[in-house]
């Protein structure tokens, strides 16, 4: 991408960290009860794991290790979509915010899928 004649570096590490941060902020606003507490816990774990695994992938010791970590990133972000859906069912008033986070998770899923497909070639 170019903006004003300068090359823009796309920072997926920053984007995956931002996804985890946004999920944490979303979850802070949800009233905790016996239903939401485990859902929130699962969502925070999976969404923050995406960035952690992507950071590990960037420091991978081999192509095989990199590929494995990217697969984990994709699985964790897909799991995050599931928990976002469950929370939006448990707390319908959060549905709009959940939808925005779900869209970002879907984009990350597609990005990791593309990376995986390029690694196969």
Secondary structure, 3 states (H helix, E strand, C coil): CEECCEECCCCHHHHHHHHHHHHHHHHHCCCCCCCHHHHHHHHHHHHHHHHHHHHHHHCCCCHHHHHHHHHHHHHHHHHHHHHHHHHHHHCHHHHHHHHHHHHHHHHHHHHHHHHHHHHHC
